[in-house]
Amino acid sequence: MTDQATNASWGGRFSEPTDAFVARYTASVDFDQRMYRQDIQGSIAHAKMLCKVGVLTAQERDDIIRGLEEVRIEIERGEFEWSVALEDVHMNIEAALTKKIGITGKKLHTGRSRNDQVATDIRLYLRDEIDVISDELTRLQQGLVGLAEQQADTIMPGFTHLQTAQPVTFGHHLLAWNAMLERDFARLQDCRKRVNQMPLGAAALAGTTYPIDRFYTAELLGFEGPTENSLDSVSDRDFAIEFTSAASLIMMHMSRFSEELVLWASAQFRFVDLPDRFCTGSSIMPQKKNPDVPELVRGKTGRVYGHMIALLTLMKSQPLAYNKDNQEDKEPLFDTVDTLRDSLRAFADMVPHLQPNKASMREAAMRGFSTATDLADYVVRKGIPFRDAHEIVGKAVGYGVQTGKDLSEMTLEELQQFSAEITADVFDVLTLEGSVAARDHIGGTAPNQVRAAAARAQAALAQR
């Protein structure tokens, strides 16, 4: 095994070069290079600030900015050579800058440390990704709400314990998913507020002796302001943990959504048909149409949960301030971002094209005595206590099980054997349409309430 030269950014104190394996083991450039845009963005703002306070001349500032822009272009063209020997994205870019503009490039790091630099880069990166993810979440919600409005009258069974409970509309069910995602969006925006604080200027851990203007740098970078405490600034990863927590909740909701789609697309339910382009076939069974996208979203939920636990475990024993452990924050965060963004994108593309099988939904709603509660409520309105009404309807259901008849299929005489209070108007509430229409209040499944709720949701989405 051969050794390589010690990194020139910190090697002055060392008497021997870093072991080649250790250099590879401790390097992060293979994964943190994705933050190159944010690193260059932060460095340009830092250079402008250093010029403003008199640490750099205007010419030095301009040379640094020009050089950094050239580096950015090289990276985006795929012409940049990343070096493990330079450890990370920060030193790779700084070394390339110095090679381009000479000794002035070495002045860029004045008044900062890689500790506050990486903390700033991660926040800039995550802020950008939260905005992209929020857009995908909004797109999914728009698809859900639009479909809900179209299906406001489509009757399906509502379930508890996966047993038929009461009839609802497909539109109402879709809006339940949207309600989950609406909370998710609010959590993301709340998380973004805490992400959007600038640690740059905390330097290694105690601040810097240079006359920096952190408020000016924060303004240049679009941060709400600088962080308050230098020790906390370089070691805080709460914002990453908070994001993975919000991501876990979103993925949990998506997984529930996926589970229902997998069930509904099965031959046993036949409630919906998924677009072919979001499914695959079988190598041996030609009839198969597998719901791969929902299944993968359901499966990928576990890896996001794992990343949240990994970050919590990473931070739980760290003393102040920065520790090398924190290098391990990036891969879980990056994979969470990728997984969540791609899952939302797949669903946002797929959901507007779901095809409900209205006949199968209606047929399923007819099974399982889904209007039993409506009959109980009807009997209560006739003056019978609810507990007695519950017993009456229970006996009617038992009779239906024996005869193979739904409540709506029984004759008036058959129903009256359970209560003389039942009259001909009972059939107004035993129909599926009558049942859903009766839930005519905000939050209810009545079609006009579903349309009103969809309109409110669309208005809220339009204001984002």
C-alpha positions as CSV (number, residue, x, y, z in Angstrom):
1,M,0.0,0.0,0.0
2,T,1.4,3.4,-1.0
3,D,0.9,6.7,0.7
4,Q,0.0,9.9,-0.9
5,A,0.8,13.5,-0.1
6,T,-1.0,15.1,2.8
7,N,-3.8,17.6,1.9
8,A,-2.1,21.0,1.6
9,S,-5.1,22.7,3.3
10,W,-4.2,21.2,6.7
11,G,-1.0,19.2,6.3
12,G,1.5,21.6,7.8
13,R,1.4,20.1,11.3
14,F,1.9,16.5,10.1
15,S,5.2,14.7,9.7
16,E,4.1,11.9,7.4
17,P,1.6,11.7,4.6
18,T,-1.9,10.2,5.0
19,D,-2.2,6.5,4.3
20,A,-3.8,6.0,0.9
21,F,-6.6,3.8,2.2
22,V,-7.3,6.3,5.0
23,A,-7.5,9.1,2.4
24,R,-10.1,7.1,0.5
25,Y,-11.9,6.1,3.7
26,T,-12.2,9.6,5.0
27,A,-12.9,11.4,1.7
28,S,-16.4,12.6,0.9
29,V,-16.0,14.0,-2.6
30,D,-17.6,11.0,-4.3
31,F,-21.0,12.0,-2.8
32,D,-20.7,15.6,-1.7
33,Q,-19.8,16.8,-5.1
34,R,-23.5,17.1,-5.8
35,M,-23.4,20.3,-3.7
36,Y,-21.0,22.1,-6.1
37,R,-23.5,24.7,-7.1
38,Q,-24.2,25.6,-3.5
39,D,-20.5,25.6,-2.6
40,I,-19.8,28.0,-5.5
41,Q,-22.8,30.1,-4.6
42,G,-21.6,30.4,-1.0
43,S,-18.1,31.2,-2.0
44,I,-19.2,34.0,-4.3
45,A,-21.2,35.6,-1.5
46,H,-18.3,35.2,0.9
47,A,-15.9,36.9,-1.6
48,K,-18.3,39.8,-2.0
49,M,-18.6,40.2,1.7
50,L,-14.8,40.1,2.2
51,C,-14.5,42.8,-0.4
52,K,-17.2,44.9,1.3
53,V,-15.4,44.8,4.6
54,G,-12.0,45.5,3.0
55,V,-10.3,42.1,3.3
56,L,-10.3,41.6,-0.5
57,T,-9.8,44.2,-3.2
58,A,-12.4,44.7,-5.9
59,Q,-10.0,43.1,-8.4
60,E,-9.5,40.1,-6.1
61,R,-13.2,39.7,-5.7
62,D,-13.8,39.8,-9.4
63,D,-11.0,37.4,-10.2
64,I,-12.4,34.9,-7.6
65,I,-16.0,35.2,-9.0
66,R,-14.8,34.8,-12.5
67,G,-12.7,31.8,-11.6
68,L,-15.5,30.1,-9.7
69,E,-17.9,30.6,-12.6
70,E,-15.4,28.9,-14.9
71,V,-15.1,26.0,-12.5
72,R,-18.9,25.7,-12.4
73,I,-19.1,25.6,-16.2
74,E,-16.4,22.9,-16.3
75,I,-18.3,20.8,-13.7
76,E,-21.6,21.1,-15.6
77,R,-19.9,20.2,-18.9
78,G,-18.4,17.1,-17.3
79,E,-14.9,18.4,-17.8
80,F,-13.9,18.7,-14.1
81,E,-11.6,16.1,-12.6
82,W,-12.6,15.3,-9.0
83,S,-9.7,14.2,-6.7
84,V,-10.1,12.0,-3.7
85,A,-6.7,13.4,-2.5
86,L,-8.5,16.7,-2.0
87,E,-11.1,15.0,0.2
88,D,-14.3,17.0,-0.5
89,V,-16.2,19.3,-2.9
90,H,-14.8,22.4,-1.1
91,M,-11.1,21.7,-1.5
92,N,-11.6,20.4,-5.0
93,I,-13.2,23.6,-6.1
94,E,-10.8,25.8,-4.1
95,A,-7.8,24.0,-5.7
96,A,-9.2,24.4,-9.2
97,L,-9.8,28.1,-8.5
98,T,-6.3,28.6,-7.3
99,K,-4.9,26.9,-10.3
100,K,-6.9,29.3,-12.5
101,I,-6.3,32.6,-10.8
102,G,-3.2,32.0,-8.7
103,I,-2.5,33.0,-5.1
104,T,-5.7,35.1,-4.9
105,G,-7.7,31.8,-4.9
106,K,-6.1,31.0,-1.5
107,K,-7.5,34.2,-0.1
108,L,-11.1,33.0,-0.5
109,H,-11.0,30.9,2.6
110,T,-10.2,33.9,4.8
111,G,-12.6,34.2,7.7
112,R,-14.3,30.8,7.3
113,S,-13.6,27.1,7.9
114,R,-14.8,24.0,6.1
115,N,-16.9,23.5,9.2
116,D,-19.2,26.5,8.6
117,Q,-18.7,26.1,4.8
118,V,-20.2,22.6,4.7
119,A,-23.0,23.6,7.1
120,T,-23.9,26.4,4.8
121,D,-23.7,24.2,1.7
122,I,-26.0,21.6,3.1
123,R,-28.6,24.2,4.1
124,L,-28.5,25.8,0.7
125,Y,-28.8,22.4,-0.9
126,L,-31.6,21.3,1.3
127,R,-33.4,24.6,0.8
128,D,-33.3,24.1,-2.9
129,E,-34.5,20.5,-2.7
130,I,-37.4,21.4,-0.4
131,D,-38.6,23.8,-3.0
132,V,-38.4,21.2,-5.7
133,I,-40.1,18.6,-3.5
134,S,-42.8,21.1,-2.5
135,D,-43.5,21.6,-6.2
136,E,-43.9,17.9,-6.8
137,L,-46.1,17.6,-3.8
138,T,-48.3,20.4,-5.1
139,R,-48.5,18.7,-8.5
140,L,-49.6,15.5,-6.9
141,Q,-52.2,17.4,-4.9
142,Q,-53.5,19.1,-8.0
143,G,-54.0,15.8,-9.7
144,L,-55.8,14.3,-6.6
145,V,-58.1,17.3,-6.2
146,G,-58.9,17.4,-9.9
147,L,-59.7,13.7,-10.0
148,A,-61.8,14.1,-6.8
149,E,-63.9,16.8,-8.4
150,Q,-64.6,14.5,-11.4
151,Q,-65.5,11.6,-9.1
152,A,-67.6,13.4,-6.6
153,D,-70.6,11.2,-7.4
154,T,-68.8,7.9,-7.8
155,I,-70.0,5.6,-5.0
156,M,-67.6,3.1,-3.4
157,P,-67.5,1.3,0.0
158,G,-65.8,3.0,2.9
159,F,-63.9,0.7,5.1
160,T,-62.9,0.2,8.7
161,H,-60.7,-2.8,9.6
162,L,-60.8,-3.4,5.8
163,Q,-64.4,-4.4,6.2
164,T,-67.3,-2.6,4.5
165,A,-68.5,0.1,6.8
166,Q,-70.5,2.9,5.0
167,P,-70.8,4.1,1.4
168,V,-68.6,7.1,0.5
169,T,-67.7,8.6,-2.8
170,F,-64.4,8.0,-4.6
171,G,-63.9,11.8,-4.7
172,H,-64.2,11.9,-0.9
173,H,-61.6,9.2,-0.5
174,L,-59.2,11.0,-2.8
175,L,-59.6,14.2,-0.8
176,A,-58.7,12.2,2.4
177,W,-55.3,11.6,0.7
178,N,-55.1,15.3,-0.2
179,A,-55.7,16.2,3.4
180,M,-52.7,14.1,4.5
181,L,-50.5,15.8,1.8
182,E,-51.7,19.2,2.8
183,R,-50.3,18.6,6.3
184,D,-47.1,17.3,4.7
185,F,-46.7,20.5,2.7
186,A,-47.2,22.7,5.8
187,R,-44.5,20.6,7.6
188,L,-42.1,21.1,4.7
189,Q,-42.6,24.8,4.7
190,D,-42.1,25.0,8.5
191,C,-38.9,22.9,8.2
192,R,-37.7,25.2,5.5
193,K,-37.8,28.1,7.9
194,R,-35.3,26.5,10.2
195,V,-33.1,25.3,7.3
196,N,-33.0,28.9,6.0
197,Q,-30.6,30.2,8.7
198,M,-26.9,30.9,7.7
199,P,-24.0,29.4,9.7
200,L,-21.3,30.9,7.5
201,G,-19.1,33.1,9.7
202,A,-19.0,30.7,12.6
203,A,-15.7,29.5,11.2
204,A,-14.3,26.4,12.9
205,L,-16.3,26.9,16.1
206,A,-15.7,30.2,17.7
207,G,-16.2,32.8,15.0
208,T,-13.4,34.8,13.3
209,T,-11.2,37.8,14.1
210,Y,-11.8,39.3,10.6
211,P,-14.4,42.1,10.4
212,I,-17.0,40.0,8.6
213,D,-20.6,41.1,7.9
214,R,-22.7,38.0,8.4
215,F,-26.0,39.9,7.8
216,Y,-24.7,41.0,4.4
217,T,-23.7,37.5,3.4
218,A,-27.0,36.1,4.6
219,E,-28.8,38.6,2.5
220,L,-26.8,37.7,-0.6
221,L,-27.6,34.0,-0.1
222,G,-31.3,34.5,0.6
223,F,-31.1,33.4,4.2
224,E,-33.5,34.8,6.7
225,G,-30.5,35.7,8.9
226,P,-27.3,34.4,10.5
227,T,-27.3,31.7,13.1
228,E,-26.9,33.0,16.7
229,N,-24.2,30.7,18.2
230,S,-21.0,29.7,16.5
231,L,-20.6,26.4,18.4
232,D,-24.2,25.3,17.5
233,S,-23.8,26.7,14.0
234,V,-21.1,24.2,12.9
235,S,-22.5,21.2,14.7
236,D,-26.2,21.5,14.3
237,R,-27.9,18.9,12.0
238,D,-31.4,19.3,13.5
239,F,-32.6,20.7,10.2
240,A,-31.5,17.5,8.4
241,I,-33.2,15.3,10.9
242,E,-36.3,17.4,10.8
243,F,-36.4,17.1,7.1
244,T,-36.0,13.3,7.2
245,S,-38.8,13.2,9.8
246,A,-41.1,15.2,7.5
247,A,-40.0,13.0,4.6
248,S,-40.9,9.9,6.6
249,L,-44.4,11.2,7.2
250,I,-44.9,11.9,3.6
251,M,-43.6,8.5,2.6
252,M,-45.9,6.9,5.2
253,H,-48.8,8.6,3.6
254,M,-47.6,7.6,0.2
255,S,-47.3,4.0,1.4
256,R,-50.9,4.0,2.7
257,F,-51.9,5.4,-0.7
258,S,-49.9,2.7,-2.4
259,E,-51.3,-0.1,-0.3
260,E,-54.8,0.9,-1.4
261,L,-53.9,1.2,-5.0
262,V,-52.3,-2.2,-5.0
263,L,-55.4,-3.7,-3.4
264,W,-57.8,-1.8,-5.7
265,A,-56.0,-2.7,-8.9
266,S,-56.2,-6.4,-8.0
267,A,-58.7,-8.8,-9.6
268,Q,-60.3,-9.3,-6.2
269,F,-61.2,-5.6,-5.9
270,R,-61.2,-4.2,-9.5
271,F,-61.8,-0.7,-8.2
272,V,-59.2,1.1,-10.4
273,D,-57.1,0.5,-13.4
274,L,-53.5,1.9,-13.4
275,P,-52.0,3.3,-16.6
276,D,-49.9,0.7,-18.4
277,R,-46.8,2.8,-18.4
278,F,-46.7,2.7,-14.6
279,C,-46.9,-1.1,-14.5
280,T,-44.9,-4.1,-15.6
281,G,-45.6,-7.7,-16.7
282,S,-44.4,-11.1,-15.7
283,S,-41.7,-13.1,-17.5
284,I,-43.8,-16.3,-17.2
285,M,-47.4,-15.2,-16.7
286,P,-48.6,-13.2,-19.7
287,Q,-51.8,-12.1,-18.0
288,K,-50.1,-10.2,-15.2
289,K,-50.1,-6.4,-14.8
290,N,-48.1,-5.6,-11.8
291,P,-48.5,-2.3,-9.9
292,D,-44.7,-1.8,-9.6
293,V,-44.7,2.0,-8.9
294,P,-47.0,1.8,-5.8
295,E,-45.2,-1.3,-4.6
296,L,-41.8,0.4,-4.9
297,V,-43.1,3.5,-3.1
298,R,-44.4,1.3,-0.4
299,G,-41.0,-0.5,-0.2
300,K,-38.9,2.6,-0.4
301,T,-40.7,4.0,2.7
302,G,-38.5,1.8,4.8
303,R,-35.2,3.2,3.6
304,V,-36.4,6.8,4.4
305,Y,-37.4,5.7,7.9
306,G,-33.9,4.2,8.2
307,H,-32.2,7.4,7.2
308,M,-34.1,9.3,9.9
309,I,-32.9,6.8,12.5
310,A,-29.4,6.9,11.1
311,L,-29.2,10.7,11.5
312,L,-30.7,10.6,15.0
313,T,-28.1,8.0,16.0
314,L,-25.3,9.9,14.3
315,M,-26.0,13.0,16.5
316,K,-27.0,11.5,19.8
317,S,-23.5,11.2,21.3
318,Q,-21.6,14.1,19.7
319,P,-20.0,16.7,22.0
320,L,-19.8,20.2,20.8
321,A,-18.7,21.3,18.3
322,Y,-18.0,19.8,14.9
323,N,-16.9,16.1,14.6
324,K,-15.9,14.0,11.7
325,D,-19.0,11.9,12.4
326,N,-21.0,14.6,10.7
327,Q,-19.5,13.6,7.3
328,E,-22.0,10.7,7.6
329,D,-25.0,13.1,7.4
330,K,-24.9,13.6,3.7
331,E,-25.6,10.2,2.2
332,P,-28.7,9.5,4.3
333,L,-29.9,13.1,3.5
334,F,-29.1,12.9,-0.2
335,D,-30.9,9.5,-0.6
336,T,-33.9,10.7,1.4
337,V,-34.1,13.7,-1.0
338,D,-33.8,11.5,-4.1
339,T,-36.3,8.9,-2.9
340,L,-38.9,11.4,-1.8
341,R,-38.6,13.5,-4.9
342,D,-38.8,10.6,-7.3
343,S,-41.7,8.9,-5.4
344,L,-43.7,12.1,-5.5
345,R,-42.9,12.6,-9.2
346,A,-44.1,9.1,-10.1
347,F,-47.4,9.6,-8.2
348,A,-47.9,13.1,-9.6
349,D,-47.5,11.7,-13.1
350,M,-49.7,8.6,-12.4
351,V,-52.6,9.8,-10.2
352,P,-54.5,12.0,-12.7
353,H,-54.7,9.0,-15.1
354,L,-56.3,6.6,-12.6
355,Q,-59.4,5.0,-14.1
356,P,-62.0,4.1,-11.6
357,N,-64.2,1.0,-12.3
358,K,-67.5,2.6,-11.1
359,A,-69.5,-0.6,-11.6
360,S,-67.1,-2.6,-9.4
361,M,-67.1,0.1,-6.7
362,R,-70.8,0.3,-6.7
363,E,-71.2,-3.5,-6.5
364,A,-68.8,-3.7,-3.6
365,A,-70.7,-0.9,-1.8
366,M,-73.9,-3.0,-2.2
367,R,-72.2,-5.8,-0.3
368,G,-71.6,-5.9,3.4
369,F,-74.8,-4.0,4.5
370,S,-73.1,-0.6,4.1
371,T,-76.4,1.3,4.8
372,A,-76.9,-0.4,8.2
373,T,-76.0,2.8,10.0
374,D,-78.5,4.7,7.9
375,L,-81.2,2.4,8.9
376,A,-80.3,2.8,12.6
377,D,-80.3,6.6,12.3
378,Y,-83.7,6.3,10.5
379,V,-85.2,4.3,13.4
380,V,-83.8,6.7,16.0
381,R,-85.5,9.6,14.2
382,K,-88.7,7.6,14.7
383,G,-88.2,8.0,18.5
384,I,-86.5,4.7,19.3
385,P,-83.3,4.9,21.5
386,F,-80.1,4.3,19.6
387,R,-79.2,1.2,21.6
388,D,-82.5,-0.3,20.7
389,A,-82.2,0.8,17.1
390,H,-78.8,-0.8,17.0
391,E,-80.3,-4.2,18.1
392,I,-83.1,-3.8,15.6
393,V,-80.8,-3.3,12.7
394,G,-78.5,-6.0,13.9
395,K,-81.4,-8.5,13.6
396,A,-82.2,-7.1,10.2
397,V,-78.6,-7.7,9.1
398,G,-78.7,-11.2,10.5
399,Y,-81.8,-11.9,8.4
400,G,-80.1,-10.5,5.4
401,V,-77.2,-12.8,5.9
402,Q,-79.5,-15.8,6.0
403,T,-81.6,-14.7,3.0
404,G,-78.7,-13.3,0.9
405,K,-80.5,-9.9,0.7
406,D,-79.1,-6.4,1.2
407,L,-81.2,-4.1,3.4
408,S,-82.3,-2.2,0.3
409,E,-83.5,-5.4,-1.3
410,M,-85.8,-6.3,1.5
411,T,-89.5,-5.6,1.2
412,L,-91.2,-3.2,3.6
413,E,-93.0,-6.2,5.2
414,E,-89.6,-7.9,5.8
415,L,-88.2,-4.8,7.5
416,Q,-91.3,-4.2,9.6
417,Q,-90.9,-7.6,11.3
418,F,-88.0,-5.9,13.1
419,S,-89.8,-2.6,14.0
420,A,-93.3,-1.4,13.3
421,E,-91.9,2.2,13.2
422,I,-90.4,1.4,9.7
423,T,-92.5,2.8,6.9
424,A,-92.2,3.2,3.2
425,D,-90.0,6.3,3.4
426,V,-87.2,4.0,4.7
427,F,-86.1,3.3,1.1
428,D,-85.1,6.9,0.7
429,V,-82.2,6.3,3.2
430,L,-81.3,2.7,2.2
431,T,-80.1,3.6,-1.3
432,L,-76.4,4.2,-1.7
433,E,-77.2,7.7,-3.2
434,G,-79.4,8.5,-0.3
435,S,-76.8,7.4,2.2
436,V,-74.0,9.5,0.8
437,A,-76.3,12.5,0.2
438,A,-77.4,12.4,3.8
439,R,-73.8,13.3,5.0
440,D,-74.4,16.8,3.9
441,H,-72.0,18.8,6.2
442,I,-68.5,20.1,5.9
443,G,-66.2,17.1,5.9
444,G,-69.0,14.8,4.9
445,T,-69.1,12.5,1.8
446,A,-72.2,14.1,0.2
447,P,-71.3,14.9,-3.5
448,N,-72.1,18.6,-3.2
449,Q,-69.8,18.7,-0.1
450,V,-67.1,16.9,-2.0
451,R,-67.3,19.4,-4.9
452,A,-67.2,22.3,-2.4
453,A,-64.2,20.7,-0.6
454,A,-62.4,20.2,-3.9
455,A,-63.0,23.9,-4.8
456,R,-61.5,25.0,-1.5
457,A,-58.5,22.7,-2.0
458,Q,-58.0,24.1,-5.5
459,A,-58.1,27.6,-4.2
460,A,-55.6,26.9,-1.5
461,L,-53.2,25.2,-4.1
462,A,-53.6,28.2,-6.4
463,Q,-52.3,30.5,-3.7
464,R,-49.0,28.7,-3.2
